[in-house]
Amino acid sequence: MIHADILIVGAGASGLMAAKELSARGKKVIILEARNRAGGRIDTLPQKHFSQPVEAGAEFIHGNLSLTLQLLKENNIPYTKATGSTLRKKDGQWQDTDDEIEGWDEMMQQMDALNEDITLSDFLNTFFNGEKYTKLRQSAIQFAQGFDVADENKAGVIALRNEWQHEEEVQYRIGGGYMQLIDALTMICLRQHCEIHFWEVVNKVVWNKNKVIATTANNEQFSAEKIIITVPISMLQTEGAIAFVPAISEKINAVKEIGFGAVIKVLIQFEEAFWQDVHQDALFFFCEEKIPTWWTQYPAKNNLLTGWLGGPKAFAMQDYSPEQILDIALQSLASMFSKKLPPVTAWHVANWQKQPYTFGAYSYNTTQSAQAKAILKEPVENTIYFAGEAIYTGDAQGTVEAALISGRETAERLLKDIE
Ligand SMILES: Cc1cc2nc3c(=O)[nH]c(=O)nc-3n(C[C@H](O)[C@H](O)[C@H](O)COP(=O)(O)OP(=O)(O)OC[C@H]3O[C@@H](n4cnc5c(N)ncnc54)[C@H](O)[C@@H]3O)c2cc1C
């Protein structure tokens, strides 16, 4: 059996951040990672097929997110502003989306006035019923499903409001790939004598106060005084994926109160950037096709388009083959641009619902999530701790920033409990 002071399950942004903080304070940390790589939902594909690094998972930095930007600067990783026009196909014409959706401000004010959280569906049915608001209701639901990957019948309005209020903020991208951040964190952890064991799927944690033994699918055992679990909450929501002995029912019940949405991301490289006929500096295209959201790499000039389908609609297509999804994506593009498309030179479908060790994309808040997160932030007898994007409480829900902050906060809490 291999021994450490602290075991961390998962080498995503959260696990690596926690490991960095703990090993900087001289703790012996072992990270157990199910995949053969670090990064989890950060997954920059190698340049093999595409003419530049492409992101199958996280891609944008949604605003001036302090910890992410600080880490990028400290590690000399360049990032650039994602500027460019946003266009929407409406009544067969491309239009600038700066047009306000009628009633949106009124809806935001009504959200602000809420004293108690309710689901988005209940909110819209209560305050924005009737024909006058049909378009507004559709837009709000599209937004919640598409970007928050949320089910409107479960998503809480207060968290959506907090996020939508920041929607105008600047966005950045890491030209050389998000994976550079993971590589930098990995290097720091290794320099600080952390061990990272890949291909180790933790399926059992036997514990009592200040003693844990984690068993992996390879039948290897690792022991420590404390353990931090950073796996996606979908893994903890899956019965028996990780068995805790004795059971930690309060935590597992809490995990079930957090929403976890699906995403299908389609990356297609064409022989030419045909969309430039519509707009030279286009960044986002929105339409009503089956794959409704597309973006370019502008201001970088290349021939890559990325399609995005989030929430219940992505969930409904989870069993389609990559070829079927590509076909639907190409049909969406041909119809949206009303033209025969140039040849495809590379493609990749990232169907996150089907990714083992993730089973979905990222979390969203239900009306019960605040309470559930408060429960999960408290360790079990100062021995089992939880971290990861879904445990984070703040306005950068479902992001890399959320994962990094949660990893750092959990490490700080654990150090406080020891010292
Ligand atoms: C398609 C997509 C697009 C996204 N776009 C953005 C974006 O543009 N900007 C943004 O900021 N965020 C984005 N996100 C969200 C962001 O990627 C995540 O919030 C963040 O990476 C989560 O980090 P984490 O460490 O909490 O979890 P993860 O990255 O999931 O790390 C958890 C790790 O645990 C491992 N694991 C799971 N089960 C076990 C087990 N039993 N034993 C051992 N290891 C295990 C996993 O393999 C994984 O490496 C996106 C996510 C997806 C899926």
PDBQT file of the ligand as one rigid body, heavy atoms in Angstrom, charges set to zero:
ROOT
HETATM    1  C1  LIG A 501     -17.812  20.928 -23.538  1.00  0.00    +0.000 C 
HETATM    2  C2  LIG A 501     -17.403  21.780 -22.381  1.00  0.00    +0.000 A 
HETATM    3  C3  LIG A 501     -17.147  23.109 -22.586  1.00  0.00    +0.000 A 
HETATM    4  C4  LIG A 501     -16.761  23.935 -21.533  1.00  0.00    +0.000 A 
HETATM    5  N1  LIG A 501     -16.474  25.231 -21.790  1.00  0.00    +0.000 NA
HETATM    6  C5  LIG A 501     -15.957  25.990 -20.808  1.00  0.00    +0.000 A 
HETATM    7  C6  LIG A 501     -15.455  27.285 -21.106  1.00  0.00    +0.000 A 
HETATM    8  O1  LIG A 501     -15.495  27.729 -22.263  1.00  0.00    +0.000 OA
HETATM    9  N2  LIG A 501     -14.927  28.005 -20.085  1.00  0.00    +0.000 N 
HETATM   10  C7  LIG A 501     -14.869  27.514 -18.808  1.00  0.00    +0.000 A 
HETATM   11  O2  LIG A 501     -14.343  28.203 -17.920  1.00  0.00    +0.000 OA
HETATM   12  N3  LIG A 501     -15.323  26.271 -18.505  1.00  0.00    +0.000 NA
HETATM   13  C8  LIG A 501     -15.855  25.508 -19.474  1.00  0.00    +0.000 A 
HETATM   14  N4  LIG A 501     -16.269  24.242 -19.194  1.00  0.00    +0.000 N 
HETATM   15  C9  LIG A 501     -16.294  23.785 -17.794  1.00  0.00    +0.000 C 
HETATM   16  C10 LIG A 501     -14.909  23.408 -17.275  1.00  0.00    +0.000 C 
HETATM   17  O3  LIG A 501     -14.275  22.590 -18.204  1.00  0.00    +0.000 OA
HETATM   18  C11 LIG A 501     -15.056  22.684 -15.942  1.00  0.00    +0.000 C 
HETATM   19  O4  LIG A 501     -15.839  23.469 -15.054  1.00  0.00    +0.000 OA
HETATM   20  C12 LIG A 501     -13.720  22.395 -15.253  1.00  0.00    +0.000 C 
HETATM   21  O5  LIG A 501     -12.734  21.976 -16.164  1.00  0.00    +0.000 OA
HETATM   22  C13 LIG A 501     -13.978  21.322 -14.184  1.00  0.00    +0.000 C 
HETATM   23  O6  LIG A 501     -12.784  21.017 -13.499  1.00  0.00    +0.000 OA
HETATM   24  P1  LIG A 501     -12.850  19.994 -12.269  1.00  0.00    +0.000 P 
HETATM   25  O7  LIG A 501     -11.476  19.811 -11.805  1.00  0.00    +0.000 OA
HETATM   26  O8  LIG A 501     -13.885  20.427 -11.296  1.00  0.00    +0.000 OA
HETATM   27  O9  LIG A 501     -13.415  18.642 -12.900  1.00  0.00    +0.000 OA
HETATM   28  P2  LIG A 501     -12.784  17.710 -14.029  1.00  0.00    +0.000 P 
HETATM   29  O10 LIG A 501     -12.040  18.515 -15.010  1.00  0.00    +0.000 OA
HETATM   30  O11 LIG A 501     -13.895  16.867 -14.538  1.00  0.00    +0.000 OA
HETATM   31  O12 LIG A 501     -11.740  16.821 -13.218  1.00  0.00    +0.000 OA
HETATM   32  C14 LIG A 501     -12.134  15.703 -12.484  1.00  0.00    +0.000 C 
HETATM   33  C15 LIG A 501     -11.156  14.571 -12.754  1.00  0.00    +0.000 C 
HETATM   34  O13 LIG A 501     -11.591  13.421 -11.992  1.00  0.00    +0.000 OA
HETATM   35  C16 LIG A 501     -11.292  12.265 -12.765  1.00  0.00    +0.000 C 
HETATM   36  N5  LIG A 501     -12.121  11.158 -12.251  1.00  0.00    +0.000 N 
HETATM   37  C17 LIG A 501     -13.448  10.963 -12.385  1.00  0.00    +0.000 A 
HETATM   38  N6  LIG A 501     -13.826   9.844 -11.752  1.00  0.00    +0.000 NA
HETATM   39  C18 LIG A 501     -12.712   9.321 -11.181  1.00  0.00    +0.000 A 
HETATM   40  C19 LIG A 501     -12.469   8.174 -10.370  1.00  0.00    +0.000 A 
HETATM   41  N7  LIG A 501     -13.443   7.352 -10.004  1.00  0.00    +0.000 N 
HETATM   42  N8  LIG A 501     -11.178   7.946  -9.963  1.00  0.00    +0.000 NA
HETATM   43  C20 LIG A 501     -10.167   8.784 -10.308  1.00  0.00    +0.000 A 
HETATM   44  N9  LIG A 501     -10.360   9.888 -11.073  1.00  0.00    +0.000 NA
HETATM   45  C21 LIG A 501     -11.613  10.155 -11.491  1.00  0.00    +0.000 A 
HETATM   46  C22 LIG A 501     -11.649  12.687 -14.174  1.00  0.00    +0.000 C 
HETATM   47  O14 LIG A 501     -11.020  11.866 -15.133  1.00  0.00    +0.000 OA
HETATM   48  C23 LIG A 501     -11.133  14.130 -14.214  1.00  0.00    +0.000 C 
HETATM   49  O15 LIG A 501      -9.812  14.207 -14.694  1.00  0.00    +0.000 OA
HETATM   50  C24 LIG A 501     -16.658  23.392 -20.227  1.00  0.00    +0.000 A 
HETATM   51  C25 LIG A 501     -16.895  22.037 -20.009  1.00  0.00    +0.000 A 
HETATM   52  C26 LIG A 501     -17.277  21.231 -21.073  1.00  0.00    +0.000 A 
HETATM   53  C27 LIG A 501     -17.520  19.780 -20.840  1.00  0.00    +0.000 C 
ENDROOT
TORSDOF 0
